[in-house]
Every structure is written in structure tokens, then in C-alpha cells.
Amino acid sequence: ATMTVNGGSVITDDFLKLTGGIFVFDGGDFTVEGGTGTFNSSLTYSGPSEANQPIFNVENGADVAVTFAWRVGETAGEFGTTNVNGTGGGNRSTLRGTGGGGGADLIVGRFGNGVLSVTGGGLADFGDDFIIGNDAGSDGRATISGVGGVNRSEVLITRAGGNAALNVGRLGTGELNVENGARLAVGGDGTVGNSAGSVGTLTIGGSAGGFDATVEIADDFAVGGTLGTPGGTGTVTVNDGGALDANEIKVWTGGRIDINDGQVSADGNVTVDGGTLNVASGALALNLSGGALLLNQNGGTVSGAGSINLGGTELFNQAVVAPGTSAGELVLKDGLYRQDATGTLQIELGGTAAGQFDMLAISGSADLGGTLDVELIDGFQ
């Protein structure tokens, strides 16, 4: 069986069940308002141009389920959009993947260009991977934003037993924004800029309805690669009202994390391996627990004018630590600073009065080796 939407619009409630059929979009809109729909297969779609792309809307408390994968922007050079928005009749608008074991993936930009928007308390609930920018040449854009009534807008990638993963820029280009009180929860690992040639961007921030915007990674999180292997280019920005929680965190040469009054928490080691960790601002910008260490190595940079809670352990510098932002103070709480012969502490000096020079403020002890690199700024001699 084949159902085709060719340049028109279909609006339905309690609408259909497709079993083993083909669902074809060609420049049309399909909107589910307040009903239910089941696809006992994958739903895959894209259209020939951005102006004439297929759009699938889940609105007003509708519930749409797919047994296997939901793929937006399937074909190279083509476009597709999915919107999951709001509530209705006491129900959340929901898009669900009901399979598992490699089946229920949510892919935005598989080979082509895909857009996903989850807003107004809507929910996307899938069991396996959430991939944005899947293949080389693909482009995926996803936004999770806002609160509807008592419900945060959410994407849940939480198959029981773990192994669910987030990939923002797997082989292609991916962009993910989690904002205004929304939530993303992943039951496994997360990567931003997973593989060589990929580009990934994750931005978290903004409170709404009494909630911060949060990204929760149950296992490990890597920027500019995977936990074990360097990859592409990844950028993570955690702004005011935003929080990122993970186990171990790795920032490769192609990776960068900026914390701008947001919070990043880790239960495992945070390793800056050639990349940049910029704790720009925030009283508790980076928080370590469970005996985790902050390790800076292989040309990495730890910088900024915020605060790092070491949780009783240490920052071990074998690369560059650069306090301040011309000039400023980087605070290390509840731990020690250790720098070996390969490490450099960079200090900017613009005068002798408070606020005119960089400072590394350490609540514990310091074990100093390596190099002290002082740069004069603001004309100071």
C-alpha cells in the first residue's frame, strides 16, 4: 500500500495505521491533531527543495508511534521537517519510537537536510540513537525548547540497559539547541563532532517555568571525537540557565566547551586532550564528584574567570592553564593544582591593582613545575 501527499496538506485525528506500507511525501504537510497514528515500519521522508519540503506536524496532544526509525531528510540534497508541539485534551503531543535493539532511531538529516522542533511541552521518546547530521554531506538541525503547562519539552533517548547514544554531527553537520527549560536525556554516550570531517554544535541555556534547560548523559560525553578516538569539530556552549551532566568528559583537539554562567557536572574524569575548556564565568561552572580528576594534556587549554569545584581531587596541568579574561580570576575550590614540567601557567599583567592581573585562586595546595608565562597587557611596563 502507498499513501502519497503530493503538494497538498492532510490534517487528521485518530488517523491511520500503516503496516508494511509506504508513506510518501512530495512537498506536502501532514498534521496529526489530537489523535493517534502508528507506523509498523520506519517513516522516512524528504522533499526536493527547502521551499517545497515535506513537513510532519504532531500537535494538540496527538500521539504518533513508529516501530522502527524516524528519519527526516532522508535523501541527499533534499529537505524535511518534523514539528512536535504543545498539549491538548490533557495529553502531550508525542512522537514515539517503539522498537529497540538498533531499531528505534531518531535521525535528523540522514543523507539530506533535516529539521526537528520539539516545543511547548511536546515529547519525542525513542529507544536507541538520536543522530543529527548522520552521513557525510548531511545537515541536521534540532531544537528542544520551552514548557507547556507543567510539561517541559523533552527528547528521551533512554532504552533500558543503556546503549542509546546522542551524536550531534556523526559524519555530517549537526546543530542541537536545548533551551528555555527543555530537557534532553540520553541513556548512553554522547558525542559532538563524532568523526573526522564532521561538525557538531550543542548549545544549552535558558530557564522557563521554574526549570533550567538540561542535557543529561548517563554515560560518557566527548567533544571533537568519541571517548577513545579524536574526530571532527565540536563546540558545546552552556549558558545561564543551562546544565550538562555526564560521567566522563573528553575534549579533543577539535573540541571546545564554553561555560557562560551555566553548569557542567561530571562523575568521571574530565580530560582536555588538545582541546579547550573555557570556564568563562559562573560560581559553580564545573563540578567534579566521585573522585574524578581534571586532566589537561597534549596542548589543551583550561581558561576562564569562573569557578571549578574539584570535589577533593586535583587539576593536573600538562599543557596550558590561562586564568582570567584579560584580566581575571580562575577559582579552584576543594582541591589542589599540580603542574609538571610540560605544563604552562599563563598570566596577563596589566598593573598591580586588583583586577589588573590574572590570578589562579586555589583553595588547596599547589605543586608547581614547568613554566610561568607572563604577558604584559594594557601598556603596563
C-alpha angles and dihedrals in degrees: 000000000000129000115192130192104193113185094318138092132254120197116182144153128214081004125167152330118222117195117185092335134123123255111199127192121191109172097316139119125239116193126185111198118191097326139092135260134184129197111190091200137031122307110218127171148157137154136220100258142015090246092048101038128138115254124198114198126193107191147158097025097315120158119213121181131190121190095214133009130348107209122185117189095020104169126061111258094013133105141225140169135201121193123190108184141171137324137280139181090009092303132109119237101251138189111191138186108205101184128082144186095069097330114087100066126155107213123182110189102007099174097335137033119306137178128196124185123183110182146149096035095314122151135217110189118184132163104216136024130355105204124181113186098010108179135031108282094020124123123203128182124185132178127188108186145163142353130275113202106307093341126095116213103255145184113196120194097173116133111176111263095030125253091123109127143195118217117180102185102004098173098332136040119301134178125187127182120188107184150150099030097319125141138218117189121186122188095206139018131334132209134183112196093009105180139026110285095020125119122205132180126186121182122183127182152102132081127235136167091007092304131111119219105259139188113194118193111186094200133018130335127205132187118201095011141356124299091270105029135045115238138157137334118303132177126186121185121186111191134185110305092023132111135187120194124186143144109240119004126203125189112192129196091275092047135091134179119194119190111197105179090315127110134247119189128189133185092191134045120304107216122189101198105180094321133096131265107188112188090189099171143338137103093243101016098149122026125188124192141167095046093302120162132216106227123187115189149142097036096320124151130219110189146151147084100268135095131271120199105207093189094226096312132087151266105235109197121200095152130026131331112184114181122201137014102260090326126357150111130273110199124209111195128194099000148058136269118230123184122179131199093283094053130097129200109203117204127182115210120196099156143325100268122097111278094024096091138043119256135192105207111199122187092196132036131306128222105194129196133139124041138342107205112194119190121190115224139179092032095296115156 
